[in-house]
Amino acid sequence: MILDSNEDMDYNSREGTLATLNLSYNEIGERGAKNLCDALQNNKTLKILILSDNEINDTGVQYLANILQNNTVKYFSN
């Protein structure tokens, strides 16, 4: 499973200006969605998030819906 830890994403969110993140086809599940949301909490640069063809369940989708309400992401694909 990808995104078992959000340490790398946290580092990147503090150090860079990532505008597009495509994580399609990565077998991301509920835990990965939660870790992604934790990393996106302080995001100020990401505009496009693509998560097509993953394994995110209803709980993971709820995590994403909650975090994306108050985030800079303008385009989301799942």
N, C-alpha and C positions, 0 to 999 in steps of 0.2 A: 504494500500500500504506500502511496506517495503521501507526503505531508504528515508523517507521523510526529514531526516536531516543527515548531514554527520559528526556531532559532535563526535559520538562514534567511527566512523571509523578514524577520524582524530586523536583522542586520541590513538587508537590502533596503528596507523601507526607511531606515535612518540615514543611509549613506547615498542613496541614489534618487533618481527622478523617474521611476518606472511609470510609463503612461499606459501601456498595453500589456496584459498578462493573459496568455492563452495556455490553459492547462487541460485542453481536450484530450480524451483518450488516455487518462492517467489512473484510472481505477480509484479515483477519489471517492471515499465513502463518508459516513457521518463524522468520524473523528477527523478526517482530513478537512472537511468543510468547517468544522469547529476551529481547527488550527488556522485555517485560512482567515476566518473571521477575526480571530484574535490578532492576527498580523495586520489586518485591514483597519483595526480600530483607530490607529493614528495616521492612516494613510491620508496624504494631502495631494498626491500626484496621479494616482491611477484613474484613468478615464474609461478604459475598456477592459472588461473581464469576461473571458470565454471559458466555459466549463462543459462544453458539449461532450456527450457520450461518456459520462462517468457513472459512478454507482451511488450518487447522493440520494439518501432516503428522505422521507417527509421531515424528519427532525433536522437533517442537514439543510434542507431547503428553508426551514423556518429560521435557522441560524443566519443564513445568507439574507433572507428577507429583512430580518431585524437590523443587521449591520448596514445593509445597503440603503436603508431609509435616510440615514444621516451620513452619507459618504460622498466622495467626489466622483464615484463611478457613474457615468452617464449612459453607458451601453453594457447590458448584461445578457449573455446568451448561455442557456443551459439545455 
